[in-house]
Amino acid sequence: MNRSSPRTGVYVCQCGTNIAATVEVQQVAEFARDLPGVVAARSYSYMCSEPGQALIKQDIHDHGLNRVVVASCSPLMHEPTFRRACTEAGLNPFCMQMANIREHCAWVIDDRQQATAKAKHLVAAAVRRVAQHRPLEMRQVHMEPSALVVGAGIAGIEAALRLAEAGKQVYLVEREPSIGGHMAQLYKTFPTLDCAA
């Protein structure tokens, strides 16, 4: 894929009335059409729905998209959904970028004009950012279920014990000749006056 010539599709979600009640989504989609590298821009009622995902997949094939921007809700909620849709259409899932116009615009700005203006800025930023994305590959590597804890003070000892209780092999390293850190240097602790050691 040639990074210098992105072919980006922008998809603006109405999210029912969650976004559309405050943001002029059609206006945002029309704005996106004029952004550099954008070859398709649409708004749809629920982009995360099966028909919404099908729209993205179809455009990837019809327009030869190599980048996708979805302006909708939180990536925490639906980024895996849209990455999966891109993968199913043959596009690397890491060539997709989300713009959160629900939590960052619709839910926090009462003025429709301001919310729409901010949504446009977020979409423009996402289009610029996705143009820099490179395809990545998922890899699986062997992991050793062990941990190294540096410092055998009270915090280090506690961390080592918790990791060991979780079934991990733990290596506890301390530079001093004894463990316990500053706590071991105290005579008694407040308020119980227990022996610190």
C-alpha positions in Angstrom: 0.0 0.0 0.0 1.3 3.4 -0.9 1.2 5.7 2.1 1.4 8.8 0.0 -1.9 8.2 -1.7 -4.6 7.4 0.9 -8.1 6.5 -0.3 -10.1 7.2 2.8 -13.7 6.5 3.6 -15.4 8.6 6.3 -18.5 7.2 8.1 -20.4 9.5 10.5 -22.8 7.8 12.8 -26.0 9.4 14.0 -26.2 7.0 16.9 -30.0 7.3 16.9 -30.4 10.7 18.6 -27.3 10.3 20.8 -25.3 12.2 18.2 -27.8 13.5 15.7 -29.7 15.5 18.4 -26.8 17.8 18.8 -24.5 17.3 15.8 -25.5 17.9 12.2 -24.1 14.6 11.0 -24.9 15.1 7.3 -23.1 18.4 7.4 -20.1 16.7 8.9 -20.1 14.0 6.2 -20.4 16.6 3.5 -17.4 18.5 5.1 -15.4 15.3 5.1 -15.9 14.8 1.4 -13.6 17.7 0.7 -10.8 16.6 2.9 -7.6 15.4 1.2 -7.6 11.7 0.3 -11.3 11.2 1.1 -13.1 9.4 -1.7 -16.3 8.4 0.2 -18.1 10.0 3.1 -21.5 9.0 4.4 -23.7 9.3 7.5 -25.9 6.5 8.8 -28.2 5.9 11.7 -26.2 3.2 13.4 -22.8 2.5 11.9 -22.1 -0.3 14.4 -25.2 -2.2 13.1 -24.9 -5.0 10.5 -26.1 -2.7 7.7 -23.7 0.0 8.8 -20.8 -2.4 8.8 -22.0 -3.7 5.4 -21.9 -0.2 4.0 -18.2 0.2 5.1 -17.3 -3.2 3.6 -19.1 -2.4 0.3 -17.3 0.9 0.0 -13.9 -0.7 0.7 -14.5 -2.9 -2.4 -16.3 -0.3 -4.6 -14.0 2.6 -4.0 -10.7 0.7 -3.3 -10.4 2.3 0.2 -7.1 1.8 2.0 -8.1 3.9 5.0 -11.3 4.1 7.1 -12.5 6.8 9.6 -15.5 6.2 11.7 -16.9 9.2 13.6 -19.2 7.7 16.2 -19.1 6.8 19.9 -16.2 5.7 22.1 -13.5 3.5 20.5 -13.6 1.6 23.8 -17.1 0.5 22.8 -16.9 -0.2 19.1 -13.3 -0.1 17.8 -13.1 -3.9 17.7 -16.4 -3.9 15.7 -15.1 -1.6 13.0 -11.7 -3.3 12.9 -13.4 -6.6 12.4 -15.5 -5.1 9.5 -12.4 -3.8 7.9 -10.6 -7.2 8.2 -13.6 -9.0 6.7 -13.5 -6.6 3.7 -9.8 -7.3 3.2 -8.4 -4.1 4.7 -5.8 -4.2 7.4 -7.6 -3.4 10.7 -4.9 -1.0 11.8 -5.7 1.3 8.9 -8.9 2.4 10.6 -9.2 5.4 12.9 -12.2 6.5 15.1 -13.3 10.0 16.1 -15.4 10.1 19.2 -18.0 12.7 18.4 -20.5 11.3 20.9 -18.7 11.8 24.2 -16.5 14.6 22.9 -19.2 16.6 21.1 -22.8 15.6 21.4 -22.8 14.8 25.1 -20.8 17.7 26.3 -21.8 20.7 24.0 -25.3 22.0 24.1 -24.9 24.4 21.2 -25.6 22.6 17.9 -23.4 24.8 15.8 -20.4 24.5 18.2 -20.9 20.7 18.5 -21.0 20.4 14.7 -17.9 22.5 14.3 -16.0 20.4 16.9 -17.1 17.2 15.2 -15.7 18.5 11.9 -12.4 19.3 13.6 -12.2 15.8 15.1 -13.0 14.1 11.8 -10.4 16.2 10.0 -7.8 15.2 12.6 -8.8 11.6 12.2 -8.4 11.8 8.4 -5.0 13.3 8.8 -3.9 10.8 11.3 -5.2 7.7 9.5 -3.2 8.8 6.4 -0.1 8.1 8.5 -1.1 4.6 9.6 0.8 1.6 8.4 -0.6 -1.9 8.1 0.4 -4.0 11.1 0.3 -7.8 11.7 -0.8 -9.5 14.9 1.9 -11.8 16.2 1.9 -14.4 18.9 5.0 -14.9 21.0 5.9 -17.3 23.8 5.6 -15.6 27.2 7.4 -16.7 30.3 4.9 -16.5 33.2 7.5 -15.0 35.6 8.1 -11.6 37.1 11.1 -9.6 38.4 10.5 -7.4 41.4 13.2 -4.8 42.0 13.5 -3.7 45.6 12.7 -5.8 48.6 11.1 -3.1 50.8 7.6 -3.5 52.1 6.0 -2.7 48.7 8.4 -5.0 46.8 7.8 -7.9 49.2 4.0 -7.4 49.0 4.1 -7.3 45.2 6.2 -10.5 45.1 3.8 -12.3 47.4 0.8 -11.3 45.4 2.4 -12.4 42.1 3.4 -15.7 43.7 -0.1 -16.2 45.0 -1.3 -15.7 41.4 1.0 -18.6 40.3 3.9 -16.7 38.8 7.5 -17.5 39.3 8.9 -14.4 41.1 12.5 -13.1 41.3 13.0 -10.6 44.1 16.1 -8.5 43.8 17.5 -6.2 46.5 20.8 -4.2 46.5 21.1 -4.1 50.3 22.3 -7.1 52.3 18.9 -7.4 54.0 15.3 -7.0 53.0 12.6 -4.7 54.5 13.8 -1.3 53.2 13.2 1.7 55.5 10.7 -0.3 57.5 13.4 -2.6 58.8 15.3 0.3 60.2 12.5 1.5 62.5 12.2 0.4 66.1 8.4 0.4 66.5 5.4 1.4 64.3 2.6 3.8 65.1 -0.2 3.4 66.4 0.1 -0.2 67.6 3.8 0.1 68.6 4.5 -3.3 67.0 8.1 -4.2 66.3 8.9 -2.9 62.7 11.0 -5.9 61.8 
